[in-house]
Amino acid sequence: MYILILIGVAMLSSFLTLFLHCAVILGKESDKKWEEEQISKKEEKKE
């Protein structure tokens, strides 16, 4: 019985870890896009 609980907890933790990694990657992508937008806005103001 304990082995089933252990397997269940391991599966839940792996899914949680995968979800958090995806969230971090998507967050970094959106930060890059935001920075590029800010840079392009500054360049447009200079011109």
N, CA, C and O atoms as CSV, one atom per row, in Angstrom:
chain,resi,resn,atom,element,x,y,z
A,1,MET,N,N,0.828,-1.202,0.000
A,1,MET,CA,C,0.000,0.000,0.000
A,1,MET,C,C,0.867,1.258,0.000
A,1,MET,O,O,0.572,2.235,-0.688
A,2,TYR,N,N,1.946,1.211,0.789
A,2,TYR,CA,C,2.804,2.389,0.849
A,2,TYR,C,C,3.469,2.674,-0.490
A,2,TYR,O,O,3.720,3.828,-0.839
A,3,ILE,N,N,3.750,1.609,-1.236
A,3,ILE,CA,C,4.411,1.812,-2.535
A,3,ILE,C,C,3.493,2.559,-3.487
A,3,ILE,O,O,3.975,3.357,-4.291
A,4,LEU,N,N,2.185,2.329,-3.426
A,4,LEU,CA,C,1.247,3.050,-4.286
A,4,LEU,C,C,1.198,4.534,-3.919
A,4,LEU,O,O,1.141,5.393,-4.800
A,5,ILE,N,N,1.220,4.826,-2.648
A,5,ILE,CA,C,1.245,6.226,-2.203
A,5,ILE,C,C,2.536,6.892,-2.671
A,5,ILE,O,O,2.519,8.034,-3.131
A,6,LEU,N,N,3.642,6.185,-2.553
A,6,LEU,CA,C,4.930,6.726,-2.975
A,6,LEU,C,C,4.933,7.011,-4.473
A,6,LEU,O,O,5.406,8.063,-4.903
A,7,ILE,N,N,4.411,6.088,-5.264
A,7,ILE,CA,C,4.341,6.279,-6.718
A,7,ILE,C,C,3.435,7.466,-7.047
A,7,ILE,O,O,3.769,8.281,-7.907
A,8,GLY,N,N,2.300,7.565,-6.372
A,8,GLY,CA,C,1.379,8.684,-6.608
A,8,GLY,C,C,2.018,10.024,-6.297
A,8,GLY,O,O,1.871,10.978,-7.062
A,9,VAL,N,N,2.728,10.103,-5.178
A,9,VAL,CA,C,3.394,11.352,-4.795
A,9,VAL,C,C,4.494,11.692,-5.800
A,9,VAL,O,O,4.668,12.856,-6.161
A,10,ALA,N,N,5.224,10.692,-6.243
A,10,ALA,CA,C,6.291,10.931,-7.223
A,10,ALA,C,C,5.710,11.451,-8.537
A,10,ALA,O,O,6.276,12.353,-9.156
A,11,MET,N,N,4.580,10.882,-8.963
A,11,MET,CA,C,3.949,11.347,-10.202
A,11,MET,C,C,3.449,12.781,-10.056
A,11,MET,O,O,3.632,13.601,-10.956
A,12,LEU,N,N,2.820,13.081,-8.927
A,12,LEU,CA,C,2.323,14.439,-8.708
A,12,LEU,C,C,3.468,15.446,-8.677
A,12,LEU,O,O,3.364,16.524,-9.261
A,13,SER,N,N,4.551,15.099,-8.003
A,13,SER,CA,C,5.676,16.031,-7.921
A,13,SER,C,C,6.329,16.228,-9.284
A,13,SER,O,O,6.772,17.333,-9.599
A,14,SER,N,N,6.395,15.179,-10.094
A,14,SER,CA,C,6.991,15.344,-11.422
A,14,SER,C,C,6.110,16.222,-12.305
A,14,SER,O,O,6.626,17.052,-13.054
A,15,PHE,N,N,4.789,16.053,-12.231
A,15,PHE,CA,C,3.898,16.923,-13.008
A,15,PHE,C,C,4.009,18.368,-12.529
A,15,PHE,O,O,4.007,19.292,-13.343
A,16,LEU,N,N,4.103,18.567,-11.233
A,16,LEU,CA,C,4.237,19.920,-10.693
A,16,LEU,C,C,5.544,20.554,-11.154
A,16,LEU,O,O,5.574,21.725,-11.533
A,17,THR,N,N,6.611,19.786,-11.119
A,17,THR,CA,C,7.909,20.298,-11.571
A,17,THR,C,C,7.867,20.661,-13.052
A,17,THR,O,O,8.372,21.709,-13.455
A,18,LEU,N,N,7.268,19.794,-13.855
A,18,LEU,CA,C,7.139,20.069,-15.291
A,18,LEU,C,C,6.335,21.337,-15.522
A,18,LEU,O,O,6.710,22.166,-16.351
A,19,PHE,N,N,5.233,21.498,-14.799
A,19,PHE,CA,C,4.407,22.691,-14.931
A,19,PHE,C,C,5.186,23.946,-14.569
A,19,PHE,O,O,5.107,24.953,-15.272
A,20,LEU,N,N,5.943,23.891,-13.468
A,20,LEU,CA,C,6.714,25.061,-13.046
A,20,LEU,C,C,7.803,25.406,-14.060
A,20,LEU,O,O,8.047,26.582,-14.328
A,21,HIS,N,N,8.457,24.395,-14.623
A,21,HIS,CA,C,9.472,24.660,-15.648
A,21,HIS,C,C,8.844,25.344,-16.860
A,21,HIS,O,O,9.402,26.301,-17.398
A,22,CYS,N,N,7.686,24.852,-17.286
A,22,CYS,CA,C,7.002,25.477,-18.428
A,22,CYS,C,C,6.622,26.916,-18.107
A,22,CYS,O,O,6.752,27.797,-18.958
A,23,ALA,N,N,6.153,27.162,-16.886
A,23,ALA,CA,C,5.781,28.519,-16.494
A,23,ALA,C,C,6.994,29.446,-16.514
A,23,ALA,O,O,6.892,30.591,-16.952
A,24,VAL,N,N,8.132,28.959,-16.046
A,24,VAL,CA,C,9.350,29.775,-16.038
A,24,VAL,C,C,9.798,30.073,-17.458
A,24,VAL,O,O,10.173,31.205,-17.764
A,25,ILE,N,N,9.763,29.073,-18.330
A,25,ILE,CA,C,10.182,29.266,-19.722
A,25,ILE,C,C,9.265,30.271,-20.411
A,25,ILE,O,O,9.743,31.174,-21.098
A,26,LEU,N,N,7.944,30.123,-20.234
A,26,LEU,CA,C,7.006,31.059,-20.848
A,26,LEU,C,C,7.188,32.461,-20.271
A,26,LEU,O,O,7.061,33.449,-20.994
A,27,GLY,N,N,7.481,32.552,-18.992
A,27,GLY,CA,C,7.724,33.855,-18.371
A,27,GLY,C,C,8.943,34.540,-18.961
A,27,GLY,O,O,8.928,35.746,-19.206
A,28,LYS,N,N,9.992,33.773,-19.189
A,28,LYS,CA,C,11.196,34.350,-19.792
A,28,LYS,C,C,10.919,34.819,-21.216
A,28,LYS,O,O,11.404,35.874,-21.625
A,29,GLU,N,N,10.142,34.044,-21.976
A,29,GLU,CA,C,9.798,34.432,-23.347
A,29,GLU,C,C,9.016,35.740,-23.347
A,29,GLU,O,O,9.289,36.622,-24.161
A,30,SER,N,N,8.049,35.875,-22.444
A,30,SER,CA,C,7.253,37.100,-22.417
A,30,SER,C,C,8.100,38.287,-21.971
A,30,SER,O,O,7.883,39.406,-22.437
A,31,ASP,N,N,9.075,38.059,-21.064
A,31,ASP,CA,C,9.965,39.136,-20.652
A,31,ASP,C,C,10.807,39.616,-21.830
A,31,ASP,O,O,11.012,40.818,-21.999
A,32,LYS,N,N,11.297,38.679,-22.647
A,32,LYS,CA,C,12.090,39.065,-23.818
A,32,LYS,C,C,11.253,39.895,-24.776
A,32,LYS,O,O,11.719,40.912,-25.291
A,33,LYS,N,N,10.013,39.465,-25.019
A,33,LYS,CA,C,9.139,40.221,-25.919
A,33,LYS,C,C,8.871,41.607,-25.364
A,33,LYS,O,O,8.872,42.586,-26.110
A,34,TRP,N,N,8.639,41.699,-24.045
A,34,TRP,CA,C,8.371,42.993,-23.424
A,34,TRP,C,C,9.581,43.912,-23.561
A,34,TRP,O,O,9.429,45.096,-23.860
A,35,GLU,N,N,10.800,43.365,-23.339
A,35,GLU,CA,C,12.012,44.169,-23.467
A,35,GLU,C,C,12.188,44.654,-24.900
A,35,GLU,O,O,12.563,45.805,-25.125
A,36,GLU,N,N,11.917,43.780,-25.875
A,36,GLU,CA,C,12.043,44.181,-27.268
A,36,GLU,C,C,11.046,45.288,-27.609
A,36,GLU,O,O,11.374,46.208,-28.357
A,37,GLU,N,N,9.834,45.202,-27.066
A,37,GLU,CA,C,8.845,46.255,-27.300
A,37,GLU,C,C,9.300,47.580,-26.709
A,37,GLU,O,O,9.129,48.629,-27.330
A,38,GLN,N,N,9.879,47.539,-25.515
A,38,GLN,CA,C,10.353,48.768,-24.872
A,38,GLN,C,C,11.485,49.386,-25.680
A,38,GLN,O,O,11.535,50.604,-25.849
A,39,ILE,N,N,12.396,48.550,-26.180
A,39,ILE,CA,C,13.522,49.060,-26.971
A,39,ILE,C,C,13.010,49.695,-28.260
A,39,ILE,O,O,13.468,50.766,-28.658
A,40,SER,N,N,12.054,49.024,-28.909
A,40,SER,CA,C,11.532,49.580,-30.164
A,40,SER,C,C,10.777,50.882,-29.910
A,40,SER,O,O,10.814,51.783,-30.748
A,41,LYS,N,N,10.098,50.998,-28.777
A,41,LYS,CA,C,9.395,52.251,-28.445
A,41,LYS,C,C,10.402,53.382,-28.240
A,41,LYS,O,O,10.177,54.506,-28.688
A,42,LYS,N,N,11.519,53.081,-27.557
A,42,LYS,CA,C,12.540,54.107,-27.330
A,42,LYS,C,C,13.140,54.566,-28.652
A,42,LYS,O,O,13.371,55.759,-28.850
A,43,GLU,N,N,13.393,53.622,-29.560
A,43,GLU,CA,C,13.963,53.958,-30.853
A,43,GLU,C,C,12.996,54.813,-31.675
A,43,GLU,O,O,13.419,55.728,-32.383
A,44,GLU,N,N,11.715,54.516,-31.579
A,44,GLU,CA,C,10.731,55.308,-32.315
A,44,GLU,C,C,10.657,56.727,-31.759
A,44,GLU,O,O,10.471,57.677,-32.520
A,45,LYS,N,N,10.799,56.885,-30.450
A,45,LYS,CA,C,10.764,58.219,-29.860
A,45,LYS,C,C,11.971,59.035,-30.303
A,45,LYS,O,O,11.853,60.236,-30.547
A,46,LYS,N,N,13.138,58.390,-30.410
A,46,LYS,CA,C,14.340,59.095,-30.824
A,46,LYS,C,C,14.213,59.603,-32.253
A,46,LYS,O,O,14.711,60.683,-32.573
A,47,GLU,N,N,13.562,58.849,-33.099
A,47,GLU,CA,C,13.426,59.248,-34.502
A,47,GLU,C,C,12.349,60.270,-34.615
A,47,GLU,O,O,12.063,60.748,-35.713
